[in-house]
Amino acid sequence: MKKVRIIGVPEHFNLPWHLAMEDGAFEERGIDLEWTDVPEGTGKMSQMLQQGETDLAIILTEGMVKSISQGNPSKIVQVFVASPLLWGIHVAAGSTRNSIKDVEKDKVAISRMGSGSHLMAYINAQNQGWDTENLQFEIINNLDGAVENLSGGSNAYFMWEHFTTKPLVDKGIFKRVGDCPTPWPCFVIAATDAFLKNNAGLMKHVLDVINLYTEEFKSIPSIDRTLANRYDQKLEDIQSWLSKTRWGQDPLPKETLNEVQKRLFDLKLIEEVKDVSEFLWE
């Protein structure tokens, strides 16, 4: 058995991996897939790839592009979720702010620099026509940190995946003032250069298994109930999320990669637009 270390957020997007592991689908290929949840998200996962603490990561596209552009010795192997991620924009439930325009001058609570919550704050600000030079940030590490920060009177706003935070909105902990979808496929599978150099065949086996599971995922009987139970979500919310979500089985298109690079470059989040070969596993 060959051990492969993989990391991802503890969210409903990643259930296909867990089902495949529970079914022994990787073991049948001689792969001991060791999954670690990383609730801090993309900034932390980029760091773990860079430091060789994992082989693979299921990671936000824009965060991985930024990290590789800044020297992370890793590659994007393929798309994992092909649909956009819907980022909810949240304030404390008792806040008087009720729309996206109301938070223009406020600080942004983010998990860490280089995370999705950090980068999407820029995308949202640009979409709204705000001056992105004025953005200020407070680092809160993870969702629990955001609850503590916003509930503690910070007056910051916080961007996180719409359906993951929906229970907190329903409980009256957060108020959602709007949404901001990513302009590209939201999650990719990334791997370190070191892993890919020595394990190209193994990587293909991992992809064969997960792509089979994601292709068939929506047709699993009662998958909506399974998701709702495992991730403590309302059934109607999961059904809405499922209707919007498409998993991918293909490489990230070069045009999409260049679109992400150009947007990050325009926002001064990367220093240059590089050749696609620096980012994509061939």
TORBA-715993 format. One record per atom (N, C-alpha, C): x, y, z; residue number from 1. Coordinates in steps of 0.001 Angstrom, whole numbers. Example, Ala and Ser with C-alpha at 12.3 -4.5 7.8 and 13.67 -1.06 7.14 Angstrom:
2
SITE/u/v/w/seq
SITE/13190/-5690/7800/1
SITE/12300/-4500/7800/1
SITE/13200/-3300/7800/1
SITE/12850/-2250/7080/2
SITE/13670/-1060/7140/2
SITE/12900/30/7870/2
END
This chain:
282
SITE/u/v/w/seq
SITE/857/-1205/0/1
SITE/0/0/0/1
SITE/885/1244/0/1
SITE/530/2172/-840/2
SITE/1277/3421/-933/2
SITE/475/4506/-219/2
SITE/1087/5161/790/3
SITE/384/6197/1537/3
SITE/380/7508/760/3
SITE/-791/8119/660/4
SITE/-937/9431/29/4
SITE/-1655/10334/1021/4
SITE/-1024/11471/1346/5
SITE/-1612/12427/2296/5
SITE/-2423/13467/1523/5
SITE/-3650/13705/1988/6
SITE/-4528/14666/1311/6
SITE/-5232/15529/2346/6
SITE/-5458/16793/2009/7
SITE/-6112/17722/2936/7
SITE/-7260/18446/2214/7
SITE/-8248/18883/3011/8
SITE/-9377/19630/2460/8
SITE/-10198/20211/3588/8
SITE/-11131/21083/3238/9
SITE/-11997/21675/4260/9
SITE/-13059/20658/4684/9
SITE/-13528/20734/5944/10
SITE/-14559/19794/6414/10
SITE/-15947/20241/5963/10
SITE/-16158/20286/4655/11
SITE/-17418/20776/4098/11
SITE/-17990/19773/3111/11
SITE/-19258/19979/2750/12
SITE/-20042/19028/1968/12
SITE/-19465/18754/578/12
SITE/-18701/19685/31/13
SITE/-18065/19481/-1278/13
SITE/-17192/18217/-1304/13
SITE/-16608/17895/-155/14
SITE/-15612/16828/-111/14
SITE/-16181/15460/244/14
SITE/-17497/15355/357/15
SITE/-18079/14043/705/15
SITE/-17702/12941/-293/15
SITE/-17581/13198/-1618/16
SITE/-17179/12110/-2517/16
SITE/-15875/11421/-2101/16
SITE/-14920/12195/-1584/17
SITE/-13658/11582/-1111/17
SITE/-13923/10617/38/17
SITE/-14758/11059/980/18
SITE/-15001/10241/2172/18
SITE/-15783/8970/1819/18
SITE/-16730/9104/907/19
SITE/-17475/7910/484/19
SITE/-16549/6914/-204/19
SITE/-15664/7421/-1066/20
SITE/-14714/6530/-1759/20
SITE/-13793/5835/-768/20
SITE/-13358/6572/258/21
SITE/-12496/5977/1282/21
SITE/-13269/4929/2086/21
SITE/-14498/5257/2452/22
SITE/-15308/4313/3242/22
SITE/-15618/3038/2450/22
SITE/-15718/3170/1142/23
SITE/-15979/2007/277/23
SITE/-14715/1186/-15/23
SITE/-13553/1698/416/24
SITE/-12305/993/137/24
SITE/-11855/1114/-1316/24
SITE/-12370/2126/-2023/25
SITE/-12076/2263/-3458/25
SITE/-10609/2585/-3727/25
SITE/-9988/3342/-2823/26
SITE/-8563/3649/-3006/26
SITE/-7704/2435/-2632/26
SITE/-8104/1752/-1577/27
SITE/-7359/563/-1140/27
SITE/-7305/-487/-2245/27
SITE/-8384/-603/-3008/28
SITE/-8412/-1566/-4117/28
SITE/-7316/-1270/-5144/28
SITE/-6888/-18/-5183/29
SITE/-5813/378/-6107/29
SITE/-4448/400/-5423/29
SITE/-4413/-83/-4173/30
SITE/-3144/-100/-3435/30
SITE/-2771/1232/-2834/30
SITE/-3796/2091/-2611/31
SITE/-3541/3437/-2091/31
SITE/-4121/3559/-684/31
SITE/-3280/3956/259/32
SITE/-3716/4269/1620/32
SITE/-3879/5787/1688/32
SITE/-5116/6259/1417/33
SITE/-5373/7702/1377/33
SITE/-5622/8205/2790/33
SITE/-4779/9110/3237/34
SITE/-4849/9632/4617/34
SITE/-5389/11060/4562/34
SITE/-6657/11230/4940/35
SITE/-7339/12530/4846/35
SITE/-7170/13320/6141/35
SITE/-6876/14608/6021/36
SITE/-6846/15511/7173/36
SITE/-7722/16724/6879/36
SITE/-8676/17004/7770/37
SITE/-9488/18220/7651/37
SITE/-8664/19438/8034/37
SITE/-8810/20508/7254/38
SITE/-8127/21780/7552/38
SITE/-9193/22880/7586/38
SITE/-9807/23119/8765/39
SITE/-10890/24101/8848/39
SITE/-10442/25529/8564/39
SITE/-9132/25786/8677/40
SITE/-8627/27150/8405/40
SITE/-8700/27503/6921/40
SITE/-8793/26484/6039/41
SITE/-9020/26764/4633/41
SITE/-7772/26895/3780/41
SITE/-7924/27633/2679/42
SITE/-6953/27634/1589/42
SITE/-5590/28217/1955/42
SITE/-5566/29282/2733/43
SITE/-4275/29864/3114/43
SITE/-3406/28862/3865/43
SITE/-4006/28163/4807/44
SITE/-3308/27136/5588/44
SITE/-2906/25958/4699/44
SITE/-3806/25557/3784/45
SITE/-3505/24407/2924/45
SITE/-2366/24728/1955/45
SITE/-2337/25952/1437/46
SITE/-1224/26372/567/46
SITE/107/26242/1297/46
SITE/89/26674/2545/47
SITE/1303/26606/3389/47
SITE/1721/25153/3604/47
SITE/763/24277/3835/48
SITE/1076/22859/4068/48
SITE/1649/22198/2808/48
SITE/1125/22553/1629/49
SITE/1707/22064/378/49
SITE/3144/22560/241/49
SITE/3322/23841/495/50
SITE/4643/24463/322/50
SITE/5680/23822/1240/50
SITE/5257/23464/2444/51
SITE/6185/22911/3427/51
SITE/6280/21383/3364/51
SITE/5608/20779/2383/52
SITE/5675/19327/2224/52
SITE/4961/18544/3307/52
SITE/3965/19177/3964/53
SITE/3220/18505/5030/53
SITE/2061/17670/4480/53
SITE/1818/17790/3184/54
SITE/786/16995/2521/54
SITE/1237/16744/1090/54
SITE/624/15768/447/55
SITE/908/15500/-971/55
SITE/-109/16181/-1871/55
SITE/-1392/16122/-1455/56
SITE/-2492/16655/-2259/56
SITE/-3354/17587/-1419/56
SITE/-4053/18502/-2098/57
SITE/-5011/19370/-1416/57
SITE/-6197/19632/-2328/57
SITE/-7382/19690/-1729/58
SITE/-8586/20139/-2428/58
SITE/-8762/21592/-2006/58
SITE/-8502/22502/-2923/59
SITE/-8190/23876/-2545/59
SITE/-8852/24859/-3504/59
SITE/-9123/26065/-3021/60
SITE/-9768/27070/-3865/60
SITE/-8852/27499/-5013/60
SITE/-9427/27638/-6184/61
SITE/-8669/27907/-7403/61
SITE/-7829/29174/-7290/61
SITE/-8460/30282/-6885/62
SITE/-7737/31568/-6856/62
SITE/-6609/31552/-5834/62
SITE/-6832/30852/-4706/63
SITE/-5789/30767/-3680/63
SITE/-4593/29968/-4152/63
SITE/-4861/28885/-4884/64
SITE/-3770/28043/-5385/64
SITE/-2987/28755/-6473/64
SITE/-3692/29468/-7344/65
SITE/-3010/30229/-8403/65
SITE/-2093/31279/-7779/65
SITE/-2587/32001/-6788/66
SITE/-1765/33012/-6121/66
SITE/-543/32376/-5466/66
SITE/-743/31246/-4796/67
SITE/342/30586/-4071/67
SITE/1427/30076/-5018/67
SITE/1019/29443/-6123/68
SITE/2008/28963/-7097/68
SITE/2744/30147/-7730/68
SITE/1996/31212/-8030/69
SITE/2615/32405/-8622/69
SITE/3701/32976/-7721/69
SITE/3516/32785/-6410/70
SITE/4477/33320/-5438/70
SITE/5521/32282/-5025/70
SITE/5593/31173/-5780/71
SITE/6701/30246/-5571/71
SITE/6396/28927/-4927/71
SITE/5122/28634/-4648/72
SITE/4776/27337/-4061/72
SITE/5099/26233/-5079/72
SITE/5976/25278/-4749/73
SITE/6381/24244/-5706/73
SITE/5317/23158/-5850/73
SITE/4178/23533/-6428/74
SITE/3031/22636/-6572/74
SITE/2377/22891/-7924/74
SITE/1475/21995/-8302/75
SITE/754/22154/-9564/75
SITE/-740/21893/-9350/75
SITE/-1547/22514/-10200/76
SITE/-2975/22213/-10263/76
SITE/-3136/20992/-11169/76
SITE/-3706/19930/-10616/77
SITE/-3816/18660/-11342/77
SITE/-5085/18637/-12201/77
SITE/-6206/19053/-11606/78
SITE/-7456/19135/-12368/78
SITE/-8477/19922/-11552/78
SITE/-9605/20221/-12201/79
SITE/-10738/20839/-11513/79
SITE/-11388/19790/-10609/79
SITE/-11845/20201/-9418/80
SITE/-12616/19296/-8567/80
SITE/-14089/19708/-8539/80
SITE/-14369/20993/-8285/81
SITE/-15745/21495/-8398/81
SITE/-15766/22530/-9517/81
SITE/-16556/22242/-10563/82
SITE/-16531/23067/-11774/82
SITE/-17451/24280/-11686/82
SITE/-18394/24266/-10764/83
SITE/-19305/25402/-10614/83
SITE/-18669/26465/-9711/83
SITE/-19200/27700/-9747/84
SITE/-18687/28740/-8861/84
SITE/-18993/28435/-7390/84
SITE/-18226/29038/-6500/85
SITE/-18542/28988/-5068/85
SITE/-19350/30237/-4735/85
SITE/-20431/30058/-4014/86
SITE/-21260/31189/-3612/86
SITE/-20794/31669/-2233/86
SITE/-20139/32829/-2223/87
SITE/-19632/33397/-971/87
SITE/-20702/34280/-345/87
SITE/-21161/33892/846/88
SITE/-22053/34766/1596/88
SITE/-21248/35870/2271/88
SITE/-21832/37064/2326/89
SITE/-21197/38214/2981/89
SITE/-21975/38464/4271/89
SITE/-21299/38318/5409/90
SITE/-21984/38260/6701/90
SITE/-21541/39379/7644/90
SITE/-22496/39811/8468/91
SITE/-22203/40718/9585/91
SITE/-22846/40113/10835/91
SITE/-22569/40698/11992/92
SITE/-23213/40222/13223/92
SITE/-24725/40376/13086/92
SITE/-25467/39442/13669/93
SITE/-26924/39417/13502/93
SITE/-27577/40725/13958/93
SITE/-27027/41348/14993/94
SITE/-27648/42568/15532/94
SITE/-27225/43844/14812/94
SITE/-26419/43718/13775/95
SITE/-25907/44891/13068/95
SITE/-27028/45624/12329/95
SITE/-26865/46937/12166/96
SITE/-27842/47736/11409/96
SITE/-27558/47685/9904/96
SITE/-26436/47066/9504/97
SITE/-26099/46978/8074/97
SITE/-26943/45891/7407/97
SITE/-27512/46238/6255/98
SITE/-28453/45325/5599/98
SITE/-28131/45027/4142/98
SITE/-27084/45643/3587/99
SITE/-26762/45402/2178/99
SITE/-25250/45427/1999/99
SITE/-24783/44958/836/100
SITE/-23342/44937/575/100
SITE/-22763/46349/646/100
SITE/-23488/47323/122/101
SITE/-22935/48689/107/101
SITE/-22713/49244/1522/101
SITE/-23433/48697/2495/102
SITE/-23295/49176/3882/102
SITE/-21958/48789/4518/102
SITE/-21236/47815/3936/103
SITE/-19986/47352/4568/103
SITE/-18737/47916/3879/103
SITE/-18923/48836/2928/104
SITE/-17799/49318/2114/104
SITE/-16619/49801/2952/104
SITE/-16874/50506/4031/105
SITE/-15796/51108/4824/105
SITE/-15318/50214/5970/105
SITE/-15925/49034/6114/106
SITE/-15640/48192/7274/106
SITE/-14445/47263/7029/106
SITE/-13836/46833/8109/107
SITE/-12777/45818/8027/107
SITE/-13376/44471/7598/107
SITE/-12504/43617/7064/108
SITE/-12930/42281/6643/108
SITE/-12284/41255/7562/108
SITE/-13091/40383/8142/109
SITE/-12560/39259/8928/109
SITE/-12194/38144/7944/109
SITE/-10941/37690/7991/110
SITE/-10479/36649/7058/110
SITE/-9769/35543/7839/110
SITE/-9737/34343/7257/111
SITE/-9077/33236/7965/111
SITE/-7566/33463/8019/111
SITE/-6964/33872/6907/112
SITE/-5549/34281/6878/112
SITE/-5261/34911/5531/112
SITE/-4108/35562/5412/113
SITE/-3737/36167/4140/113
SITE/-3550/35060/3102/113
SITE/-4031/35308/1888/114
SITE/-3928/34310/821/114
SITE/-5067/33313/820/114
SITE/-5975/33440/1774/115
SITE/-7124/32525/1845/115
SITE/-8206/32988/877/115
SITE/-9206/32144/676/116
SITE/-10339/32544/-154/116
SITE/-11061/33746/412/116
SITE/-11230/33783/1728/117
SITE/-11941/34915/2344/117
SITE/-11177/36224/2139/117
SITE/-9866/36155/2039/118
SITE/-9013/37322/1763/118
SITE/-9137/37737/296/118
SITE/-8924/36773/-621/119
SITE/-8910/37100/-2053/119
SITE/-10296/37503/-2558/119
SITE/-11328/36835/-2069/120
SITE/-12679/37163/-2543/120
SITE/-13154/38514/-2018/120
SITE/-12589/38985/-914/121
SITE/-12910/40353/-463/121
SITE/-12484/41369/-1519/121
SITE/-11341/41107/-2165/122
SITE/-10886/41976/-3253/122
SITE/-11792/41862/-4473/122
SITE/-12150/40628/-4833/123
SITE/-13028/40418/-5990/123
SITE/-14362/41133/-5765/123
SITE/-14927/40963/-4571/124
SITE/-16201/41602/-4252/124
SITE/-16071/43125/-4299/124
SITE/-14992/43653/-3705/125
SITE/-14785/45111/-3698/125
SITE/-14673/45641/-5126/125
SITE/-13942/44905/-5971/126
SITE/-13798/45308/-7377/126
SITE/-15158/45263/-8086/126
SITE/-15933/44192/-7828/127
SITE/-17273/44087/-8421/127
SITE/-18160/45269/-8038/127
SITE/-17985/45754/-6797/128
SITE/-18828/46844/-6283/128
SITE/-18322/48226/-6705/128
SITE/-17122/48258/-7325/129
SITE/-16557/49551/-7716/129
SITE/-15901/50295/-6561/129
SITE/-15557/49585/-5487/130
SITE/-14889/50210/-4341/130
SITE/-13392/50344/-4618/130
SITE/-12732/51187/-3843/131
SITE/-11272/51316/-3934/131
SITE/-10642/50166/-3146/131
SITE/-10058/49203/-3860/132
SITE/-9509/48011/-3189/132
SITE/-8280/48335/-2349/132
SITE/-7675/49514/-2575/133
SITE/-6503/49917/-1764/133
SITE/-6904/50160/-308/133
SITE/-8186/50404/-82/134
SITE/-8641/50768/1272/134
SITE/-9031/49569/2129/134
SITE/-8959/48349/1559/135
SITE/-9387/47174/2327/135
SITE/-8461/46940/3525/135
SITE/-9060/46661/4664/136
SITE/-8307/46338/5889/136
SITE/-8826/45015/6445/136
SITE/-7924/44261/7062/137
SITE/-8265/42888/7438/137
SITE/-7989/42590/8903/137
SITE/-8806/41675/9438/138
SITE/-8577/41101/10772/138
SITE/-8511/39586/10586/138
SITE/-7461/38956/11095/139
SITE/-7290/37507/10901/139
SITE/-7992/36746/12034/139
SITE/-8896/35846/11628/140
SITE/-9733/35144/12622/140
SITE/-9559/33615/12559/140
SITE/-8695/33127/11663/141
SITE/-8309/31711/11551/141
SITE/-9341/30780/10927/141
SITE/-10564/30774/11428/142
SITE/-11555/29816/10925/142
SITE/-12959/30311/11252/142
SITE/-13944/29475/10955/143
SITE/-15345/29863/11142/143
SITE/-15663/30162/12605/143
SITE/-15129/29357/13513/144
SITE/-15352/29625/14950/144
SITE/-14778/30987/15339/144
SITE/-13617/31301/14774/145
SITE/-13001/32602/15044/145
SITE/-13847/33742/14517/145
SITE/-14518/33517/13391/146
SITE/-15394/34547/12817/146
SITE/-16606/34795/13707/146
SITE/-17171/33704/14242/147
SITE/-18309/33836/15161/147
SITE/-17906/34687/16366/147
SITE/-16751/34367/16929/148
SITE/-16238/35100/18097/148
SITE/-15989/36572/17741/148
SITE/-15380/36803/16574/149
SITE/-15010/38162/16158/149
SITE/-16244/39033/15926/149
SITE/-17185/38523/15099/150
SITE/-18364/39328/14767/150
SITE/-19283/39497/15975/150
SITE/-19455/38409/16758/151
SITE/-20325/38479/17940/151
SITE/-19720/39374/19020/151
SITE/-18390/39516/18984/152
SITE/-17703/40336/19992/152
SITE/-17709/41820/19692/152
SITE/-18424/42223/18641/153
SITE/-18563/43650/18371/153
SITE/-17485/44249/17490/153
SITE/-16809/43431/16682/154
SITE/-15713/43948/15846/154
SITE/-16204/44878/14739/154
SITE/-17479/44737/14348/155
SITE/-18051/45498/13238/155
SITE/-17432/45142/11885/155
SITE/-16672/44031/11837/156
SITE/-16121/43560/10560/156
SITE/-17214/42822/9794/156
SITE/-16955/42566/8507/157
SITE/-17792/41634/7763/157
SITE/-16945/40434/7368/157
SITE/-17629/39348/7055/158
SITE/-16943/38063/6894/158
SITE/-17538/37329/5705/158
SITE/-16668/36843/4810/159
SITE/-17108/36106/3619/159
SITE/-16748/34624/3767/159
SITE/-17773/33777/3596/160
SITE/-17575/32322/3706/160
SITE/-18658/31655/2876/160
SITE/-18448/30389/2556/161
SITE/-19383/29692/1670/161
SITE/-20815/29749/2212/161
SITE/-21733/30156/1341/162
SITE/-23117/30486/1690/162
SITE/-23811/29382/2488/162
SITE/-23675/28142/2029/163
SITE/-24444/27066/2667/163
SITE/-23784/26562/3955/163
SITE/-22456/26693/4040/164
SITE/-21762/26313/5281/164
SITE/-22170/27238/6434/164
SITE/-22382/28518/6108/165
SITE/-22742/29489/7154/165
SITE/-24247/29612/7355/165
SITE/-25044/28971/6496/166
SITE/-26507/29113/6586/166
SITE/-27057/28747/7972/166
SITE/-26573/27654/8611/167
SITE/-27081/27365/9963/167
SITE/-26821/28505/10958/167
SITE/-25703/29230/10790/168
SITE/-25397/30348/11687/168
SITE/-26322/31537/11403/168
SITE/-26716/31696/10153/169
SITE/-27696/32738/9803/169
SITE/-29059/32354/10385/169
SITE/-29430/31086/10225/170
SITE/-30729/30607/10734/170
SITE/-30827/30737/12252/170
SITE/-29681/30542/12932/171
SITE/-29679/30613/14405/171
SITE/-29603/32051/14921/171
SITE/-29485/33025/14014/172
SITE/-29409/34424/14452/172
SITE/-28045/34811/14984/172
SITE/-26991/34144/14526/173
SITE/-25617/34503/14923/173
SITE/-25019/35451/13883/173
SITE/-25240/35147/12613/174
SITE/-24831/36027/11509/174
SITE/-26074/36566/10804/174
SITE/-25894/37708/10153/175
SITE/-26869/38202/9178/175
SITE/-26163/38243/7824/175
SITE/-26792/37703/6782/176
SITE/-26183/37761/5453/176
SITE/-26703/38991/4725/176
SITE/-25790/39823/4235/177
SITE/-26196/41049/3545/177
SITE/-26099/40916/2028/177
SITE/-25556/39791/1556/178
SITE/-25446/39574/115/178
SITE/-24578/38371/-185/178
SITE/-24414/38093/-1475/179
SITE/-23591/36976/-1938/179
SITE/-22645/37443/-3031/179
SITE/-21540/36721/-3178/180
SITE/-20576/37013/-4244/180
SITE/-20071/35686/-4804/180
SITE/-20495/35304/-6023/181
SITE/-20005/34049/-6602/181
SITE/-18612/34206/-7196/181
SITE/-17805/33149/-7132/182
SITE/-16508/33185/-7816/182
SITE/-16757/33228/-9321/182
SITE/-15901/33939/-10069/183
SITE/-16090/34010/-11523/183
SITE/-15486/32819/-12268/183
SITE/-15178/31734/-11564/184
SITE/-14499/30577/-12177/184
SITE/-14805/29312/-11374/184
SITE/-14400/28124/-11880/185
SITE/-14580/26887/-11094/185
SITE/-13923/27035/-9729/185
SITE/-14596/26600/-8670/186
SITE/-14130/27021/-7343/186
SITE/-13043/26154/-6720/186
SITE/-13107/24832/-6867/187
SITE/-12104/23980/-6219/187
SITE/-11283/23212/-7245/187
SITE/-9998/23101/-6968/188
SITE/-9104/22271/-7789/188
SITE/-8414/21234/-6900/188
SITE/-7897/20194/-7550/189
SITE/-7008/19248/-6883/189
SITE/-5589/19706/-7184/189
SITE/-4805/19945/-6144/190
SITE/-3411/20366/-6314/190
SITE/-2495/19340/-5671/190
SITE/-1274/19266/-6180/191
SITE/-284/18317/-5655/191
SITE/1087/18973/-5657/191
SITE/1943/18544/-4750/192
SITE/3302/19081/-4724/192
SITE/4083/18554/-5927/192
SITE/5033/19364/-6395/193
SITE/5896/18933/-7501/193
SITE/6638/17649/-7136/193
SITE/7060/17554/-5877/194
SITE/7817/16377/-5431/194
SITE/6972/15114/-5552/194
SITE/5705/15202/-5160/195
SITE/4817/14043/-5255/195
SITE/4588/13665/-6719/195
SITE/4318/14658/-7559/196
SITE/4025/14382/-8969/196
SITE/5225/13804/-9704/196
SITE/6405/14280/-9349/197
SITE/7629/13813/-10013/197
SITE/7820/12311/-9810/197
SITE/7498/11841/-8618/198
SITE/7760/10440/-8274/198
SITE/6536/9527/-8370/198
SITE/5349/10118/-8572/199
SITE/4119/9315/-8452/199
SITE/3080/9646/-9520/199
SITE/3520/9874/-10743/200
SITE/2566/10241/-11811/200
SITE/1497/9166/-12000/200
SITE/1906/7894/-11993/201
SITE/947/6799/-12166/201
SITE/-26/6718/-11005/201
SITE/494/6906/-9807/202
SITE/-331/6883/-8602/202
SITE/-1360/8018/-8635/202
SITE/-915/9198/-9089/203
SITE/-1817/10347/-9197/203
SITE/-2979/10023/-10135/203
SITE/-2665/9349/-11232/204
SITE/-3721/9002/-12193/204
SITE/-4725/8030/-11562/204
SITE/-4240/7107/-10737/205
SITE/-5145/6175/-10048/205
SITE/-6075/6928/-9086/205
SITE/-5519/7883/-8348/206
SITE/-6335/8691/-7430/206
SITE/-7436/9406/-8222/206
SITE/-7056/9996/-9355/207
SITE/-8029/10721/-10178/207
SITE/-9090/9779/-10745/207
SITE/-8679/8594/-11175/208
SITE/-9650/7621/-11704/208
SITE/-10744/7331/-10678/208
SITE/-10321/7134/-9429/209
SITE/-11284/6804/-8374/209
SITE/-12197/7989/-8091/209
SITE/-11631/9157/-7813/210
SITE/-12465/10293/-7392/210
SITE/-13354/10766/-8535/210
SITE/-12867/10689/-9769/211
SITE/-13701/11136/-10894/211
SITE/-14906/10224/-11098/211
SITE/-14734/8943/-10834/212
SITE/-15868/8011/-10905/212
SITE/-16909/8386/-9839/212
SITE/-16425/8691/-8637/213
SITE/-17342/9036/-7544/213
SITE/-18048/10366/-7785/213
SITE/-17342/11360/-8319/214
SITE/-18004/12653/-8537/214
SITE/-18978/12581/-9717/214
SITE/-18655/11774/-10723/215
SITE/-19573/11626/-11865/215
SITE/-20914/11040/-11420/215
SITE/-20851/10105/-10469/216
SITE/-22063/9392/-10050/216
SITE/-22677/9960/-8765/216
SITE/-22045/10974/-8184/217
SITE/-22396/11435/-6839/217
SITE/-23867/11829/-6711/217
SITE/-24347/12635/-7655/218
SITE/-25720/13152/-7528/218
SITE/-26780/12066/-7716/218
SITE/-26389/10945/-8320/219
SITE/-27375/9876/-8551/219
SITE/-27404/8850/-7417/219
SITE/-26584/9049/-6372/220
SITE/-26625/8139/-5214/220
SITE/-27984/8298/-4524/220
SITE/-28700/7205/-4266/221
SITE/-30009/7317/-3609/221
SITE/-29923/8071/-2278/221
SITE/-30829/9012/-2093/222
SITE/-30941/9806/-846/222
SITE/-29655/10549/-483/222
SITE/-28855/10929/-1491/223
SITE/-27607/11645/-1181/223
SITE/-27900/12975/-496/223
SITE/-29055/13576/-798/224
SITE/-29405/14843/-144/224
SITE/-29581/14645/1360/224
SITE/-30215/13532/1742/225
SITE/-30405/13265/3179/225
SITE/-29076/12942/3869/225
SITE/-28244/12178/3167/226
SITE/-26921/11849/3719/226
SITE/-26135/13130/3996/226
SITE/-26116/14024/3033/227
SITE/-25395/15299/3189/227
SITE/-25978/16125/4334/227
SITE/-27301/16223/4372/228
SITE/-27956/17025/5412/228
SITE/-27607/16497/6800/228
SITE/-27618/15178/6947/229
SITE/-27318/14577/8251/229
SITE/-25852/14744/8625/229
SITE/-24961/14514/7670/230
SITE/-23526/14538/7985/230
SITE/-23009/15952/8239/230
SITE/-23626/16932/7581/231
SITE/-23105/18303/7682/231
SITE/-24064/19235/8414/231
SITE/-25043/18641/9123/232
SITE/-25947/19404/9979/232
SITE/-26611/20545/9215/232
SITE/-27163/20217/8060/233
SITE/-27819/21200/7206/233
SITE/-29301/20852/7043/233
SITE/-30109/21868/6747/234
SITE/-31510/21607/6413/234
SITE/-31572/20934/5045/234
SITE/-32511/20000/4902/235
SITE/-32623/19246/3651/235
SITE/-32848/20178/2456/235
SITE/-33701/21190/2628/236
SITE/-33976/22087/1487/236
SITE/-32740/22911/1106/236
SITE/-31887/23225/2088/237
SITE/-30647/23955/1782/237
SITE/-29686/23075/988/237
SITE/-29573/21819/1408/238
SITE/-28706/20880/681/238
SITE/-29223/20668/-739/238
SITE/-30538/20550/-880/239
SITE/-31105/20355/-2228/239
SITE/-30821/21553/-3118/239
SITE/-30902/22746/-2554/240
SITE/-30582/23968/-3306/240
SITE/-29102/23986/-3690/240
SITE/-28249/23630/-2735/241
SITE/-26796/23586/-2995/241
SITE/-26468/22553/-4070/241
SITE/-27066/21365/-3971/242
SITE/-26817/20316/-4967/242
SITE/-27217/20767/-6367/242
SITE/-28319/21509/-6460/243
SITE/-28801/21954/-7776/243
SITE/-27830/22945/-8419/243
SITE/-27022/23621/-7602/244
SITE/-26090/24631/-8110/244
SITE/-24672/24080/-8330/244
SITE/-24403/22882/-7818/245
SITE/-23024/22388/-7759/245
SITE/-22748/21335/-8830/245
SITE/-21632/21533/-9557/246
SITE/-21183/20554/-10553/246
SITE/-19738/20178/-10247/246
SITE/-19482/18894/-10120/247
SITE/-18105/18442/-9948/247
SITE/-17430/18350/-11314/247
SITE/-16123/18498/-11326/248
SITE/-15378/18460/-12579/248
SITE/-14446/17260/-12618/248
SITE/-14141/16811/-13832/249
SITE/-13233/15666/-13997/249
SITE/-12113/15989/-15000/249
SITE/-11965/17256/-15330/250
SITE/-11041/17644/-16402/250
SITE/-9973/18607/-15892/250
SITE/-8890/18775/-16670/251
SITE/-7887/19774/-16307/251
SITE/-8500/21181/-16281/251
SITE/-7897/22072/-15520/252
SITE/-8330/23474/-15512/252
SITE/-7991/24083/-16881/252
SITE/-8982/24619/-17605/253
SITE/-8675/25202/-18916/253
SITE/-7659/26344/-18817/253
SITE/-6771/26403/-19795/254
SITE/-5729/27438/-19784/254
SITE/-6336/28835/-19808/254
SITE/-7440/29000/-20528/255
SITE/-8092/30324/-20580/255
SITE/-8595/30722/-19186/255
SITE/-9124/29744/-18456/256
SITE/-9613/30033/-17098/256
SITE/-8457/30419/-16185/256
SITE/-7356/29676/-16280/257
SITE/-6180/29992/-15475/257
SITE/-5703/31417/-15752/257
SITE/-5661/31795/-17019/258
SITE/-5208/33137/-17371/258
SITE/-6185/34213/-16906/258
SITE/-7469/33872/-16910/259
SITE/-8482/34800/-16392/259
SITE/-8257/35048/-14893/259
SITE/-7997/33951/-14145/260
SITE/-7728/34090/-12700/260
SITE/-6467/34930/-12491/260
SITE/-5409/34614/-13231/261
SITE/-4163/35372/-13100/261
SITE/-4372/36856/-13382/261
SITE/-5097/37145/-14463/262
SITE/-5300/38552/-14855/262
SITE/-6056/39316/-13776/262
SITE/-7072/38667/-13206/263
SITE/-7869/39340/-12160/263
SITE/-6995/39596/-10920/263
SITE/-6192/38593/-10535/264
SITE/-5308/38756/-9370/264
SITE/-4239/39816/-9638/264
SITE/-3744/39856/-10870/265
SITE/-2738/40849/-11246/265
SITE/-3334/42255/-11213/265
SITE/-4536/42419/-11761/266
SITE/-5213/43722/-11755/266
SITE/-5422/44229/-10330/266
SITE/-5622/43284/-9407/267
SITE/-5842/43638/-7991/267
SITE/-4531/43764/-7210/267
SITE/-3397/43620/-7929/268
SITE/-2061/43716/-7321/268
SITE/-1828/42636/-6264/268
SITE/-2453/41467/-6480/269
SITE/-2293/40345/-5552/269
SITE/-1205/39377/-6025/269
SITE/-840/39458/-7312/270
SITE/344/38765/-7834/270
SITE/1153/39762/-8656/270
SITE/2436/39474/-8854/271
SITE/3326/40453/-9477/271
SITE/3345/40381/-10993/271
SITE/2992/39207/-11552/272
SITE/3007/39081/-13013/272
SITE/2107/37937/-13442/272
SITE/1720/37964/-14712/273
SITE/987/36856/-15312/273
SITE/2018/35915/-15925/273
SITE/2045/34677/-15438/274
SITE/3082/33720/-15850/274
SITE/2540/32712/-16863/274
SITE/3437/31974/-17473/275
SITE/3041/30947/-18430/275
SITE/2261/29846/-17720/275
SITE/1259/29324/-18409/276
SITE/400/28305/-17783/276
SITE/1166/27064/-17341/276
SITE/2302/26796/-17984/277
SITE/3081/25604/-17636/277
SITE/3594/25654/-16203/277
SITE/3669/26860/-15617/278
SITE/4116/26992/-14215/278
SITE/3060/26467/-13239/278
SITE/1809/26383/-13712/279
SITE/693/26079/-12819/279
SITE/74/24705/-13021/279
SITE/57/24232/-14272/280
SITE/-741/23047/-14598/280
SITE/131/21806/-14756/280
SITE/-381/20706/-14210/281
SITE/302/19419/-14382/281
SITE/-45/18869/-15756/281
SITE/969/18616/-16528/282
SITE/760/18078/-17888/282
SITE/825/16560/-17832/282
END
